Every structure is written in structure tokens, then in C-alpha cells.
Amino acid sequence: MATETVAKPRTSVRVGVQKFGTFLSGMIMPNIGAFIAWGLITALFIEKGWFPVAELGGFGTNAEGDPNVGIVGPMVTFLLPILIAYTGGRMVYDVRGGVVGAIATMGVIAGTDAPMFIGAMIMGPLGAWTMKKIDALWDGKIRPGFEMLVNNFSAGIWGALLALGGFYGLSWVVQRFTDGAGAVVGFLVNNGLLPLTSIFIEPAKVLFLNNAINHGVLTPLGIQQSLEQGKSILFLLEANPGPGLGILLAYMFFGRGAAKASAPGAAIIHFLGGIHEIYFPYVLMKPILILAAIGGGMAGIATMAITNSGLVAPAAPGSIIAVLAQTSRDSYVGVILAVILATAVSFLIASVILRTSKNKGDDDLSAATSRMEAMKGKKSSVSSALTGEQAGPSGAQPGTVLTRPVQNIVFACDAGMGSSAMGASVLRNKIKAAGFPDVKVTNSAIANLNDSYDVVVTHQDLTERAQPRTASAVHYSVDNFMNSPKYEEIVELVRSSNSDTPAAGAQPAAAVTTVAAGHGAHAAQHTAAVEGQPAEGKGVLLRESVVLNGTATDRDAAIDEAGKLLLDRGAVDVSYVHAMHEREESVSTYMGSFLAIPHGTNDAKEHINHSAVSIIRYPEGIDWGGKQVKFVVGVAGLNNEHLHILSSIAKIFTNKAQVAQLEEASTVDEVLELFGKVNA
């Protein structure tokens, strides 16, 4: 009897927009240094700059009467778009994709006089993606010795064709879009309606959708405007630190408890460090405070519009230092006033809300999780996974087994230079203080993550996007970037995993226990064992539940096969197998060392009749979300009876020799005997 594979659940629109924004951010953020360089050169040397230099600023004529080209124009016309295109292409198809994307972008650059940032964001990834598909057509079919010839000529030919297509087609389309968007902005400015954009921008920031707006629309339009007018108001629509600062100041004066105590430090990091994400939890604790952010944003935009102020280049991060560094020479009064008034308006509105509210924000910041779920209509993976006794000290996200000492930790955020930098600094200091200076703690954008980390830390609203990229890492979700209790749990994990004591040596087994406990359907402590140690007459791992040569060829079929063994024993009903697919779609159960442990969701516990474990070996291996899996262990647990087996599994798969014995086992008895030896 084959079980029905559960359809893949739909991804929310919000997560889709976040992913799109993250991808755009991944193209822009690595090149912010180039944007800053261009902004500084522009502010200093253009005709209206601080120190006008015709040869650099590109105005006037030289001694022969020819117009000065300068470096401001070529940088914004060629350097910045090509850097963006190369970065986007490399994200899709490594260096080869970056090169083809850059070639393709030259077509749209040459096809118009406007800076082709939007064109670069399209042609870079598009060129890389199409090159990847073309390479797949003859993958493995090239005769030895001709690989370099085919690779080089295919990239050159396809890049040239894309450049021609960009020159004759896409450049016109992007130019029309840019002109249309510019006309909309002009209409808003001329009619005094630009402040209304805060109604969309400020809520988008709190929901981590700001990158799609900022890097997808505002930055390209702002650079075009800056090139024509020497400055742009668009650079400060999203980056103004005033609205967030006002909310944090209101918590300092009128908040209570942890929110009041942490607000001063958050304000410093937000205003001087430019990490706007740090005030988001304060708004999520009391969503009506978004009105304060909107009011502050509108006040700042209105002030800049009235004073005709702007920046010469993007301010990234949104620190007051970066804002002032990129302010146009004639706009300091207007920009500073915009920040001050945005702060004041936001502070006044937030103060009124906090003072007149029965709840003055005295809850612990972690309590914002449930309110965030209600506000967004999205179930948090934290609240659904952290159940049972292990939920406190084992705050990791479910789905991974720690089979090695922790040596490489990454704190990931949307753009890779905001909350992740601050979080990495906090973690690094705590881990060093614990006596583990060799443990590497870095920060990264989610788009740049790879599956080489031991531990990944993210904001709880971003974990869903980080997990697929780092399937074999332990994931922790935080809601407070300054003093999350999860940091202490991570330090304890580092301490236990790097200790030489016997207790720490058993830590990988504890990690499996943690994963199982975290899913609710598999609680902590262990009382049952291998066949011969029955619980109420039913062993957890029986001979008929071990298969040495599985027939499945892909992940979903393997889950069906493991689930069928549980079904055949009467341990579960068919709904539990469906829940195993559901769990796999939300969080990969790939554990590393060729092992996957599919199991049901927390809500599926009612579909378990008794504890059982099934083990299937796939000698040739199957693809499990990009990872090779040779052993699939299906798990259904009640009353802690299955954890003895999970402990054995963890011990075996941290020992290469024992994994090799499993691979070479010719009988089921050898497999059962191996588990028995481990537990002896």
C-alpha cells in the first residue's frame, strides 16, 4: 500500500516579497562601498560640490575645448551597474554567471543614457540563470579536452547575444519604466503627496519588506535623480533614523520592565550604528506604535520636501553618520531638521500611546512572538517547536543533529550588515568570555548563506528563509537583538560540544533528543530500546522495520516508504505520514552524515498509536533537498519510548567506522546488533 504524498504548502506572499527583497539586497549590499565612494566623489568634486574640480567632476571643458568626462559619470554609468550585475549573476551561477551577467548588462548600459541599475538587476541574474540552463543541456556530453573551449565560447556567444538583446530591447523597456516611475515621484512631490509614502514604507520596514522597496525602487530612482539634480530626497525616505529613535525614546521614558531597560542601548545602536531592525520588536510588542513610525516618517519627508533637501547617494546603513556623510552641500539644515522633527513627532505619538495604554510595554520582548503571529496571521516556528521540557535550554529550531563540535557560527539577517553585525558582536563577546576564543562568529546576509555553518542565528521572522540554505546547521531564532536568552543557550551548546568530558561526548545524542523533543511529537527521556526490550509488548525497533535496500528514488518516496513501515506495524495512521511530509516541507530533517530522520509535526501526535522507529538504507543514496542521504529513519514517539534508539543513532552517526559498518551490513541482525553494542 502506497501512501499519498502531501502537496507542498503555499508560501505566504509576505515571505515571497521578503525573498525578493533579500535577493535585491544581496546584489546591492556587497557593493555599498562603491556607492559610498561615488557619493563622496560626487559631493566633493562636482560643480556644486565642496571642492569643484572640473577634471574629476565632469563639467566644463579641457584645454583643447573638449568636455571633461570626469569619473563621476563613468562610475555611475558603468562601474556601479556592472558591479551589481556581476554580483547578481554570481549569486545565481557563481563566477561564470557573474561574468555572463556583466556582459549582458553592457547592452542595456549602452542602449540608454540613464544609469541602468534596474537593467543590471534584471540582466545580471537573467544572464546567469539562462547560462546555467544552457550548460545543463550538454552537461556530461563534452568530449575530454574540449571542456574549456566549449565553456569559454558558450559564455562568450550567449553573453554577446544577451548584450544585443539588452541594447535593442530591454534598455528601452527599463528606460520607459524609469521615466514612468520618475513621473510618479515628480507628481507626488509637486502635489505635496510624497509624505504619504510613509504609510507603506514604515510598516514594510517592521515586516522586513523594506529591501524590496528600498533597493528595488528608491535607490535606482534616487541615483537617477541625483545624477540630474545633484541630490535626491528618495535616499532618505526609508533610511531616516528619526521614526525609530522616537519610539525607543518613548519606551525609555514611559515604558516598563525589560522594554524600558533595553531601550537606551537599542537607541544608541539604532541611531549611531544604523541598525534599524533593533526597534522592530518594540513595535511588534504593541503594533499600534506603527502610527508613531508613520507620523515620524511623514514629518521627516515633509521637512525635506519643504526645504528642498536630499542626499547625493544612498545612506547605508541608516546611521546618522552615514546620512550626514551623504548629505548634499546645500541640504544639511534640511536633513538635520528632518531627522529631528521625525524623532519628535514619533516620540510624541508613541508617548501618548504608551501613557494612555493599560499595557505600557512592560512585557518581556519574547512575549511579542504570539502578538506577532496574531498581527501577521502567520504561525511562528518558535512557538510550535519549542514544547516540552527541552524547550527552554534547547531553543534551537528543529530539524538538525549536531554531530560535531561547534566551531563556526553565523548571525544572518536580511541584508547582512544590520542586526546580523550587532548580533555577531554580542555572541562573539559572550563566547570569548566563556573561554572559547577559537569559535568563529560571523555575520551574513541570508542570500549569501551556505551549508557550511554549525549554528545559524536569525530573527524569528527570518528563520523560515535561512533554513533551506543551511539544512545541516542548528538554527536558533531570536526576537531581541540585544539580550536574547538564546545567546546563553548557544554559549552552553558551544561549551558542551567542545568539552572533552564524557558527558559532552554524549552530546550528539542529546542533540537528537533535543530535536525530537522540540517537535512535540517526540518528548524527552528514554525508556524503550531495540527489539528484545519491549514496552507493553511492543518494541520500538523491530526486525520487520529495518530495510537494507530501499526502493525509493527521491525524498518524498523515501518518506512514504519509511512511513509505510510505521503504518504496517499499526504505530501510526495515514494522517501521521501526511504530517511527515508537512514537516519536511517546513524544515528539512536532513541531519548530516548521510542521515535523514523524517517525522510528523507537533499537531500529529494524536495520530500515533505507539512508539516506533523504522530504518531504511539506500546504498546508492538519494537526493534530499540537495544532500545525499543513505539512511532514512522514520520516527513516531509517545511517552519518551523512542529516544533510546535516537540516542543510539546519534552515537553511531558521529563515528565514521560505525557508519561504514552500517553501509556494509548484509543482514538485519547486524544492524540491530550494532545498535545493541552502542548502548552497552
N, C-alpha and C positions, 0 to 999 in steps of 0.2 A: 504493500500500500504506500503510495507516494503522498507526501503532504503538500499542501498548496503553499507556494511562495507568496509572502505578503508583499503587496505593492509598495514601492518606495514612497515614503511620505513626502508631501509637498514642502518645499522650503518657503518660509514666510517672505513676503515682499520686503519687509524691513531688512532681513538678513541678506536678501539679494541685492538691495541697494547698498548695504554695508560692504558686501564683497566687491561690488563695482567701484565704490569709493576707495576701498583698500587698494584695488588694482591701480586706479588712477594715482593714488598717493604713492604707491610703490614706484611709479615712473618719475614722479616729481621729487619726492623727498631725498633720494640719494644725490640729486643734482642741486639741492638748495644752495650749496656753497657757490656754484656757478651763478645762480640767481643773485646772491648777495654781492658777488664780485661785480656783476654787471650793474647792479643798483648803486654800488659805491662809486664806480667809474662814471656812471651817468650823473649822479648827484654832484660829483666834483668837477667834471670837465666839460659838460655840455654848455651851450651858450648862456643858459640861465643858471648854471651851476655855481658852486662856491669859488672855484678857480678855473674859469673858462680857458680851455686850450683847444684851439681850432683843429690841430692835427689829431688830437685824441677824441674830442667831442664830435667831430664830423660836421663842422659848419664852416662857412667861408670858403675861400679858395687859396691854393698854394701860390708859390712864386710864378709858376707857369700859367696861372689862371684857371687851373683845373679844380673842380670841387674837392674839398677834403673828404675822404671816406671815413677816417677815424676808426675806432674799434667798438664804439657803442652800437652802431648799426649792424656790423657783421656779427657781433656776439649774439644779438637778439634775433637776427635773421637766420644765421647758420648754426652757431655753436649750441645755443640752448635747445632748439628743436631737434637737432641731431643727437644730442645727449639724451633727450627724452625718448626719442625713437629707439636708440640703441638699448637703453635701459629696459624699455617695454618689451623689445624683441628678445632680450636676454632672459627676461622673466618667463617668456613662453618657450624658448628653444635654445637656451644657453647662448654661447658666444656666436654660434652660427646664425641663430635667429636675430641676435643684435645687429650683426653685420648686414644681413639682408634687409632688416627693418630700416636701418640707416640709409642704405642705398635707395630704397623705395621712397623714403621721405624727401630725398633731394628733388624728386619730381614735383611734389606739392610745394616745396620751398621755391623752386624756380618758376612755378606756374602763377605766382601772385606776388604782389609787393608787400602784403601783410605778413607779420610773423606767424608761422604755421604751427602753433602749439597744438591746436586741436587736430590738425592734419597729422602731426607727429604721433599723437596719442592713438590715432587710428592706424596709420601706416606701419608704425613700429610693431605692434602686436600682430596686425594682419599679415605683414610680410613674414614674420617668424612662424605663425601658425600655418600659413599656406606652404612654406618651405618644409615644415615638419611633415605635412601630409604628402608632399611630393616625394620626399626622401623615403617615406614608408612604401611607396609604390615599387621601388627596386631594392628595398632592404633585403640583404642576403642573396641578391641575384647578380651582384657585380663580380666580375672575374678578378681573382687576386692580382694585385699590381696596378689595377685601374681605379682603385678607390679614390685616390687623391684627384685624379683627372676628372672623374665624374662629379665628385663633391664640389670642386672649385668651379667647374664650368656650369653646373646646375645652379649654384648660388649666384654666379655672375649673370647668367642668362635670365633667371627668374627675377633677380633684383632689377635688371635693366627693364624688363617688361613692366614690372610694378612701377618703376620710376616714370615710364612713359604714360602708364595709366593714371598715375597721380598728376602728372603735368597736364594732361588733356581732359581729365575728368574730375578727380576728387578735389583738386585745388579750387575749381570753380564752385563746387558744392560747398566746401568749407568757407570760401570767401563770402558766399551768399548767406550762410548761416551766421558768420561773424558779423556781417553788416546788419542782418536782421536783429541779432541779439543786441548789438550796439545801439540800434534804433530804439529797442525796447528800453534799454538803460537810459538813453537820452530822453525818452518820453517821461520816464519816472522822475528823472532829475528836473526836467523843465516844468513839470507839473507838481513838484514838491511831494511826490509819492514814494521816493526811494526809502524813507524810513519804514514803510510798511513791509519791506523785505525781512525785517527782524521777526515778523510773525511766523515766518517759515525757518529762518536761519537759526534762531536761538533754540527752539525745540529740536531741530535737526542735530544740533551740537550735542545736546544731552543724550540723544538716542544714537550717537556715534554715526550719524549720517552726514556729518559736515564735510568729509573729504570729497564726496561725490559733488557737492555744491561748490566747495572752495576750489579744488583742483580741476574739476571738470568744466566749470563755467567762469567763476570770478577771476581766477588767475590769468587764463588766456585773454579774457576781455580787458582785464586791468593792464596787462602788458601792452596790448594794442593801444589803449587809451594813453598810457604813459609815454609810449613812443611818439604819439601825435601831440600830446599836450604837456609832456614833461612830468606828469603825476597822474594818479588815479585814486578816486575815493573808494573804488571797489576792493582795494587791498585791505581795507580796514573794516569792511562790513562784518566779516567773521572773526578777524584777529583781535578786535578791540578787547583788552582785558578788563575794561570797566564793569560790564554787567556781572561777571563772575565775582569780581572783587567786592562789589556792593553786597552781594548775597553773603559772602563769607564774613564781611564786617558786621552785617546784621546778626549773624549767628554769634559772633564774638560778644556783642552787647546784649542780645536778647534771647540767645539760645540757652540750652541747659545740657548738663551731662557731657557725654563724650563728644557731641557735636560742638558744644561751646569750647571745650578744652582743646580740640584739634583744629578749630577754625583759624587761629593765628598762624600756626605753621603752614596750613594749607594756603592762606592768603599770600604768604611770602613766596612759596613755591609757584603759585599761580601767577602773581604779578611780576616777579623778577625772573622766575625760571621759564615762564611762558607755558606751563603745563596746565592747560585749561581743564583737562579731564578730571583734575583733582576736586573740582567743585560739583561735578555731576552727581555724586551720591547725596550731597546736601540738598539738591533739588529733588532727587528721586525719593528722599525721605518724606518730602512734602511737595508733591507735584504742583500745587498752586503757585509755588515760588517761581515757576516758569514765567509768570506775569511780570515778576521783577526783572528777569533777564530780558524779556521782550521790551519792557519800558526803558530799561537802560540802553539796550541796543538802538532803539528808535531815537532816544535823546542824542546818542553819540553820532548817529548818521545825520540827523537833522543839523547838528552843530557843524559838521564838516561840510554839508551842502551849503549852509548859510555863509560860512567863511571861505568857501571855495578851496578847501584844503584836501590834501591827499599824500600818498606815498609814491616814491619813484619805483619801488619794487616790492615783492611780497615780504611780509614780516613773518619769518618762521624761525623758531617758534614764536607764539604770540606773546612774547615778553615785552614789557615797556622799553627795555633796552633795544630790542630788535626793531620795535616800532619807531623809536626816535632815530635809530641809525638809518632807517629808510625813508624818513620824512623829507619831503621836498623843502628846499631852502626857504620858500615863502609860506610854509604851512605849519611851522612849529606852534604858533599860538593856537591855530585852529585845531590841530591834532591833540595837543595837550589839553585844551579845553574840552574836546570831545571825550577824552578819557575821563576827565574829572567829572563832567556832567553825567556821563553814562554811569559812573560809580555812584554819584549822589542819588540819581533817580532810582537806580536799582536798590540802593541801600534803604531809601525811604519806603519804597513799596514793600520790600522784604521785611523791614522793621514793623510796619503796620500789620502785615500778615502774621508775623511771629507773636507780636504783642497781643493781638486780638484773638489768637487761636488758643484753644484749650491745650492742644499739643504744641509745645514750644520747641520741638526738636530735641527733646531730652532722651530719645531712644538711642540705643547703640546703633551705629551705622549698619551693622549686619541685618538689623530689622528692616532695612529698606528692600530686602530681597522680595518679600511677599507683596509689599506695596508696588514694587516694580512689575511683578507678574500681573497684578490686577490692572495696572495702568496700561501695560503694553498688550495684555491678552496673550502672554507667552509664558509657558511653564518653564521655570528655571531648572536647569540640570542640577544645580546645587541642592535645592530643596527636595528633589525627587531621589537623589542618590545618597545623600548623607543621612542615613537612617540607622538605627540600631546602636549598639554600644560603641562601635568603632567610629561613629560619625564624628565625634569630637576630635580625638587625636589624629585620626586618619582622614584628613579633609581633602584628600586627593580625589579628582574626578575618576569615575570607574572606567575600566577597560584596559588596564595595563598591569603587568607584573614587573617589579623591579628585580632584575636578575644580575645586577652589577652595582658596585659602589657608586654613589653619586659624585660625579666629577665635573659635570657640565650643566649649568642651569641657565635658562633664558627667560627673561621677562618680556613678554610680547604685547604690544598694543597696536592700535590701528595703523599708525604712521611710523612707529619705531623711534621717535625722538621726543615723545611727551611723557606720558605716565610710565612707559617702559624704562626710560632712563632713570627716573626717580626711584621706581620700584627696585631696579637693579642695584642702585646705590645703597638703598636701605638693606636689601638682602645681603649684599656683599659685606657690609659692615657687621651685620649680625653673625654671619658665618665665620668671618675672620675672628670676631670676638670669642666664638665658640672653639677656636683652635684649629680651624681648617682653612688656612690661607691659600692652599693649592687648589681648592674648588673654584672653578671658573664661573663667574656670574656675569652675563652679558645682557644686552637688550636688542630687540629686533622688531621690525615690522612683521605683522602676521604674513604678509605676502612673501617675505623673504625667508620664512622658516623652512627647515628641512628636518628629516627624521634622524638627526644625529645627537639630540639632547637627551639627558637623563630625566630632567624635570622641566616642565613648562608652566609658567605662571601667567595668568591673564585676568583681566577684569571679567567678572562672571557673565557679562553681556557679550563678550567676545570669544569665550571658550569654544562655542559651537563652531567657530570658523578656524580656530587654531588646531583642533584635534585631528582633522583629516590629514593635515600636513605633518603631524608628529605622532603617529599612531603608536609607536613603541615607547613613548615617554610617559612619565607620571604627570598628570595635569592637576594644578591647583587653581581654583577660582577665588578671586578676592573682590571685595566691594569697597575697600578703603585702601588707598594707595600709601597712606602714611603709617598706620599702625595696625594692620590686619593681623588677627590672631593666627592666620595661616602661616605667617612668616616663622613663628616659633615652631610650628609643626614641621615646616621644611627644614629648619635647623636640626630638629630632633631626627628627621629622616636622614640627613647628612651624617649626623653623629652615629646613628645605629648602623647605617650601611657601610661606613668607613671604619668601624671598630673591629678589632681583632678578637674580641671576646667571643666565647661560644654562643652567647645569646644573640650577638649580632650576626654570627654565622648562620643562624636560622632565620635571619630577617627576610630573605626572599620568600620563604614560606609564609611569614607574617604578611608580606605584601599581597600574596594571593588571598590570604584570609581577609585582608582589608578590602581588596577588590570585591570579593564575594559578599562581605558584609555590607559594603557600600551600595549594593544593588537591592537590598531589602529582601529579595527572594532567597538570599543565602546569608544567614546570620553568623555570629562569631562563636568560638569554642568548637571542639570537635569530640565526638563520641563514637562515630561509626568508622568502619575500616574496610579492608579488602574482603573478598569472599572468604568465609570461614569465621568472620566476626560479625554476625548478623545483628540487626537492630529490629526487634519484634519480628524475627523470622525472615527479614528481607535484607540482604547485603546491599551495600551502596554500589560496589563494583563487582559485577558477576561475570562469569566466563562468557556468557552469550552477549555481553555488552562490549566486548573487545573484538574489533575487526582489524586484521592485519593488512588487508588490501582493499581500501575503499574504492568505490566505483565512480564517485562524483568527479567532475572535471572543473567545477568552479565553486566559488564561495557559497552561493545560495543553495546549490545542490548538496554541498557538504553539510550545511546546517540542517537541511531536510534529512540527510542520512543519519546524522547524529541524533536528531530529534525523533526519528522513527525508532531507533533503538530504545529510547526512553518510553516512547508510546507502546512498543511491543511488550515492555515489562509492566505496563499499567502504572508507571510512575507519574505520568502526566496525561492530560488530554490534549487534543489537537490545538486548542487555543494557546497552550503554552508554546508550542512550536511556532505558531504565528508570532508570539511575543519575542521569540528568539530572533526572528528576522527584524522585528521592530527595533530591538536593542541594537542590532548590528548596524542598522541604518543611522541611528543617532550617535553611537560611539563604537568604534571598531574594537573588537575583542581580541585583536592580534596582540600577542604577548611578547614576541621576540623568540629567538632560538627555535624557529620553525613551528611555533606552537600558537594555536588559537583556542579560546575557551568560550564558545558561544553559550549564552544562557538567556533566560527571559527577563522581562522588565520587573520593576518592583510591583506593579499592579497585577502581574501574572502569578503571584504567589498562590492565589486561590485555585489555580489550575494545577497545582502539584498535589499528587496523592501521597507520595512518599519519596524520600531522598534517593537519588540515583545518579550515576555518572556513566557516560559511555565514552569509549576511546576508539578512534579510527585512525589508522595510519595510511598515508598516501605516499608510497615510496618514490614516485616521480615528482611529487609536490604539486600544489595547485596555487593559483593566484588568489591572494586575499587582500584586495584593495592595494595592489602594487607590491605586496610582500609574499614571499614564498612560504607556504605552510605545508608541513608534512604530517603534523599530528593535530587532530581536532578532538577536543574533549568537551562533550556536551554535559551540562551541569543543571541539575534541579535539586534544590536542597530545602529541607524543613528541619527545624529543631537542631540545627548545627551538625547533623549526622554526616554530612559530606565533606567537612573541612579537613578531616584526617587524610582523605585522598588528595585534596588540593594541596595540602602541606607536602605530601609525597611528590606530587607533580612538580612543585616549585623546586624541591631539592634535586630532583632528577635533572630538570632542565637548566640548572646552574652548573651542572657537571658534564663537560663535553664527552667524557668517557661513557657516562651512563646514557647520554643521548645516542651515542654511537651504538651501544648495546640494544637500545630500543629499535634503531634503524635496522640492525642485523637480526633481530629476534625472528625465529622461524615458527614459533608456536605461541599460542595464547598463554600457556603456562609460564613461559619465560618472561612475559610482560608482567603477569601477576606476581611472579617470584621477585622480580626487580623491585616492585613497589613494596613487597614484604621486607626485603633486605634494607631498603632505605629507612623503613620505620622501626627496624630492630634496634 
